[in-house]
Amino acid sequence: MFQISRSNNSLVTLSDVHRDMTGYYKCEVSADAPLFHTGIKTSYVTVAEEPWTLPVLTAEKSKYSLGDKIRANCTSLGGYPLANLTWYINGKQVTVLTYLLQV
């Protein structure tokens, strides 16, 4: 919602913003008579939304033997833009390169 009391000729204040308000915002400046020059600038604004829950981690089993393959899933529900998920094993970040070197 546009807040007139918190806006002025160089600042606009919006409250209660929603994800669907993501998009292009435009500011137009016009000069007075007699020339009436107009300048327009446009900028893309993303309204971010936090995920609905903390990430959920599930594994096929709770115990594995040496040499077993571990299959696990990490899911983040909701949020915009979508979350980037990063895997860590014993505090060390796992990358595709790390995985390939261990296989």
N, C-alpha and C positions, 0 to 999 in steps of 0.2 A: 504494500500500500504506500502510495506517495505521501510523504509528510511535509506539508507546506511550511509548518512552523520550524522545521529543522532544515529547510532548503533555502537557497538564495540564488542570486543571478549567476553564480559560478559553481554551485554545489547542489546536487539532488540527493535526498535521503529516502531510501525505500525500507520498509519494515515488513516483517512477516513474508519474506521472499520464499519462493518455492522453486523446485527444479525446472518447472516449465517456464520460468522467467529467464532461463539461460538463453542468450542470443545476442544480437547486435544492438548496441545502444548508440544513439546519435546525439551530438551536441551541435546546435546551429547558432552562429553569432552573426548578427546583422548590424551594419553601420547605419547611422542616421542620414537623413536627406542632406544633400541632393544626390549622393552617389549610390546609396543603398547596397554597398558591397556585402556579400554574404560568404561566410566561411563555414564549412561543415566538416566535422571529424566523426568517424565511426570507430567503435571498438567492440570486440567480442568479449562478453562477460559470462563466466561459468558460475552458476550457483551450485556449490558443492553440498552433498548430502552425506553424512556419516553413515557407515554400515549400521544395520539394525542391531547386530549382535557382535560379540567378539568372535574371532575365527573359531571354527569347529574342526578339530583334528581327530580323525578316525584311522585305525589300522586294522588289518584283517585279524591279527592276533596280538596278544599282550606280551608274549614271549617268543623269541626266535633263537635258533641254534646257529653257531658259527657257520658261515657259508650260505645261510638261507637268504632268499630275496625278501625284502620288506616292501609290502605294498601299503601305502598310506594315502590319505586324502585330506586336504585342507580346504575348507570352504568358508567364504566370507559372504554373508547374506546382505543383500541390499547395497545401498550406497551409490553415489554418483559423483564423479566418474567411477567406474569399477575399480576396486582395490587391486594393488599389485601385491602378490603373495610371494614371500621369500622363504626358502627352507633353510633351517639350521640343524646341524647334528652336533651335539655336545658343544654348542656355542660357536661353531664354525659354519660360515655360510656355504651352502651347497650350490655349485654351478654345474652346468652341463659338462664343462671341462673337468671339474673335480670328479664327477661321476665316471667319465670316460677313462680317466687315469687310473681309477680303482678297479675297473672291470678287467 
